[in-house]
Amino acid sequence: MSQAVTFRQVFSSREYRALWSATLLSDLGDQLARVAVAVIAYERTSSAAITAVTYALTFVPALAGGPLLGGLADRLPRRELMFHCDVARAGLVALMAVPAIPFWLLCALLFAVHLLEAPVRASYSAVLPQVFDDDRYVTALSALQMASQLTRILGFTAGGLAVAFVEPSFALLIDAGTFLVAGIIVRWGLAARPAPKPTETAPHALLAAARLIAGDPRLRLLVAAAWLAGFYVMPQALAVPYADGLGAGSEVAGMLMAAVPLGTLAGVTVFARYVPPRARLTLLGPLSVLTSVPLVFAAFDPGVAGSVLLWTLIGVFSAYQVTANAEFVRAVPDHRRGQAVGLAGSGLVAAQGLGIAAGGLLAELTDPAAAIAIAGVGGVLAAVPIAVAWRPIARESGARAG
């Protein structure tokens, strides 16, 4: 297929509908759980710091889970792995909903729930190229990314409303139900496929995946392009103090935080629907540079409207991440996909965490606007050599695609 694929073409697949629906349900449940657990933490401790640490527990497991558990997707039947992990997560979240549960146990269960996310995500990434082994794959991945952005935009709002009208423990039971239904959808919606045949132990598989990425220029550049998110994640982390610097309140901070996923949703939609596969490869490099450019303008006092527009452009340009993700997964051999995806995903989480931490430090030393502008300059400088090195690879890949 040389033309852009339509969403109707990918949603005509029963297996893809199952994957998409299960992903949407799990993501919505995750957002609901984050709100519910944050409310429980604050109700029990009255500590903003403990509440923040508890919320951070929903992201930390990805650092360990990717390298340690992502490889399970290369050693076990992926459909069954997704099903059993979702059922296990449903059970763990249901335990979290017990009203009298000790707070330390609640935190431990929360950590375990998100630790199990790693093999599920790795399995999704490994199965999708088996469902679509042609240009439909990129469009299918784009639709999954759009669903993810929708849950980011709507999930916290829906979670806040749910917790406002029902007890947080009941909201957690709803979350447990989303995991259970997602597992059932996967179990009955996906075809059974045998597990890849491992040729080494898990530690050797992890090292082999690391060597594969490090030794392949194409994979190295794709991972580096993805990890650039560590620069342009900073605005969302500094949205509240940045809005305060504009003389605005929390409502503007909310608008700014929503602007990036809204822009991503728009960019991914246009990219998937109207940009042919060959052009996507060509645009990957330039867009990786452009994504950080809007951050630089924070130094020039763009005002509320200008900031919302600039932050929306960050999301629009970041649509290149779908192509980077798709090309990376397709370039990795099937028997190493789960481990490689888990490893790259953990690196992405680490890059974003470091970017947020650096942004906070810079904002303390200067001010939020200056910190964001510095991140923009750093992102551009880091992206330019990646884009230059990607050009001959894009030409070669585009020639094959065409």
Protein Blocks (a to p, Z undefined) as FASTA:
>chain_A
ZZdcdfklmmmpmklmmmmmmmmmmmmmmmmmmmmmmmmmmmmnopaklmmmmmmmmmmm
mmmmmmmmmmmmmmbcfklmmmmmmmmmmmmmmmmmpmklcfklmmmmmmmmmmmmmmmm
mmmmmmmmmmpccfklmmmmmmmmmmmmmmmmmmmmmmmmmmmmmcfklmmmmmmmmmmm
mmmmmmmmpccddddddfbdfklmmmmmmmmmmmmmklmmmmmmmmmmmmmmmmmmmmmm
mmmmnopafklmmmmmmmmmmmmmmmmmmmmmmmcfklmmmmmmmmmmmmmmmmmmmmno
nojmlmmmmmmmmmmmmmmmmmmmmmmmmmpcfklmmmmmmmmmmmmmmmmmmmmmmmmm
mmmmmcmklmmmmmmmmmmmmmmmmmmmmmmmmmmmmmmmZZ
